[in-house]
């Protein structure tokens, strides 16, 4: 079980995303409750099971990369 802060550090350390903060993880937890892995409270800290959280962040990174690729791609009419 990892805190949101440690989860953010691992996401970056394992190269899943170039940057991540514990605040962003909190946002994802609140905005995506259906898909975000189960969160438990230990004292004041929110914790997640890394084995369940890692696949979520990999999928999140793939979606973000696809969005970025679409933004950077010029429409065919502009490429000429």
N, C-alpha and C positions, 0 to 999 in steps of 0.2 A: 504494500500500500504506500502510495506516494502523495505528498502534499501537492497542491497546485503549483507551488513554486518549484519543487523538485521535478514535477512533470514537465514544466516549461523548459527547465535546464536540459532534461533528457531529450526532448523533442529537437532542440538545437544540437546537442552533442551527437545524436545519432544521425544528424543530417536530414531529418524529415522535413523541416522547414528552416529557412535561414534565420528567422527570429521568432520568438514566442515569449510572452510574459504571463505571469500568473493572473494578471487582470484580464487578459484576452481569454484565458481558459475559463475564468469565471463568466465572461460574456457568452462564450460558446455553451457552457453548461446551462445558462438561463435561456438562451435563444434557441437551443436545439435539444430540448429535453427528451424527445423521442429517440434520438440517435446517440446522444452523449452517454458514455458508460456510467454505471451506477456510482453515485457519490455518497460517501459516508462522512459523518462528522466525528472527529476525535478532538475533544476539547473545543477550541475555536477554529480548528483547521478543517478544511474540506480535503478529503483524500480519495484517490481512485486506485483501482488495481491496474498496474502498468500493463499486464498481459491483455487486459480488455481495452485499455485506453490507447495503446500503440496502434492497433488497426484503425481506430477512429481517426487519429491524427494523420495517418498515412492517407486515408481516403480524403480527409479535409485538404491535405496538401495537393493531392491530385486534382481536386475540384478547383482549388485556387490557381494552380498552374494552367488549367484549361481556360479559366476566365482571363488570366493574364495574356495567354497566347492569343485569344480572340481580340483583346484590346490592342495588341501590338500588330496584328495582321491588318494590312490595308485592304479595303475592298478592291475588287478587281478593276473597277473603273478608275481608281486612283493610281494603280500601279503602272499605268502606261503614260 
